[in-house]
Amino acid sequence: MAAMETGLGANGQEAGWVTRLTNRDNTGVEYQELKFTIHRKLLDRINLEALSSLAGERARAEIRIAVAKLVDEERTPLSLAEKERVIEEVLDEVFGLGPLEPLLRDPTISDILVTTPKLVYIERGGKLFRTSVEFKDNTHLLRIIEKVVARVGRRVDESSPLVDARLPDGSRVNAAIPPVAVDGPLLSIRRFGKELLQGEDLVKKLALTDGMLELLKACVRARLNILISGGTGAGKTTLLNVMSSYIPENERIITIEDAAELRLRQTHVARMETRPANIEGNGAIKIRDLVINALRMRPDRIIVGEVRSEEALDMLQAMNTGHDGSLTTIHSNTPRDAVARLEVLVGMANANMGVRSIRAQVTSAVDLIVQVARFSDGSRKITYITELVGLEGDQVTMQDIFLFEKSGVAESGKVLGRFKATGVRPRFYEKLRSSGIQLPASLFQTVVEIGQS
C-alpha cells in the first residue's frame, strides 16, 4: 500500500515534513521501471516539438491525457493515488526536473542536495533532512543535470565536469560529474524565497537588532564601501540583497556575479555574469574582466556577488577611485580573517605589491565589514559590524561597533545570547552626519537579549 513518507533529520528523528507518496512494499524498482517505460513510450508516440508551440498549461494538459492512456494500457494494478502519482512524475520528467519538482515547488526548502541517486537531502530552517526522493540511477540523474545546464547555455561533460548555473526562478545550481565526482553525479541547488526579504524581516528573525539595521541603512545611503563576510550558507547573499535595497533609486548600479542571483529592487540596474570557456577552452569571461568593464559603464555603485580571486584588486581599486558605496561578499569566518583573505586574493593578481601596500589598499577602500554566521539551531545572525580604521605600522587596525555574544543553548535547541553595542562611536560617524543622516548617540550603547523563550 502507499503511505506518506517523512524525511529524516541528520539526528535520525522525524523532520515533520510530508511531501509525497512512496511505496512501503518491495515494488520500488518495479514502480521506477513502470514510470520509465511509460516515459519512453510517450516520447515514441508524441511530437514534443509540435507541443512546444502550445502554451505551457495547454501542452501539459495534452500530455496528461496521453500519459493517462499509457498507464491504462500497462494494466498494472494501481490505486487512484498511485496512478495520479505516475502521471505527475512522468509530466515532471517531460516538463521539469523529474524527481526534484516536488521539492522545487516547496517554498520552505532552502537547499536541495543530491549525494547519490538514492540519497537526496534538503535544508529547511537551517537544518538538513533526508527525503524519500530518488532517481532511477546515475544516468537518470546525469540527464536531469544536463537539462538544467542546457537551459542556460552551459555544458557539463568529462572535459568540463564542474558547472555553475541557475534555474529560471533564480535558484543557484552547482553540479559535479565523474571523473571529479567519484561515486557518480553530484547536484546542489540553493533556493531563494519568492518574496524578497526586507530588513525588518531579518529583525523579526533575530538576525540583527533595529539599531544595527538603522546603522547599516545609514552606511549604505552615505556611500560607505561594505564587505559582507561569512561562511557557506550563512546568509551573505540574502543580506547583500537587503542592504542593496537602501541604495537610492536615482543611482546607476552595476552587478557582477558568477551566476546571476541578486534581485535588486531598483530600476536602473545593469546585470552582468561570467561565462565559462567553450569546448576549445577559449572565450571565458571572468569576474575580473567584468569589474574592469564596469568601470567604463558610468556606475554609481558596483556590486560584486563574491570576490574569490584576483578581481579583489580591481574591486579595491574601484572603491579607491571614486566608486564609493560599493558592496561585495567574501568567504571568511571573522572580520580579521576577511582582511587576511583579501590580502591573499589581491596577491593572486600578480601586481608585485608588498604586504604593507596591499593592507593600505584594503584599509583605504573598505569602510565596514559585516560578519554573518549560521548557528546550530539553523538561525543566521550578524555577529560583527566592524570598522576598518587604518594602519598602525604594518598592522590593520579595526574596531567592533556591534557584536553578538553567544551565551549558551536552551533546552529547545535555540541559541541564547545578546546583540551588544561596544560603545564605540565609529570614525565614519561624521561622514554620516555630513550626508544628512542623524543617528542617536544612544544607538551605540544598546544591548538586546535574544533567545530567552
Order of alpha helices (4+ residues) and beta strands (2+ residues): beta-beta-alpha-alpha-alpha-alpha-alpha-beta-beta-beta-alpha-beta-beta-beta-alpha-alpha-beta-alpha-beta-beta-alpha-beta-alpha-beta-alpha-alpha-beta-beta-beta-beta-alpha-beta
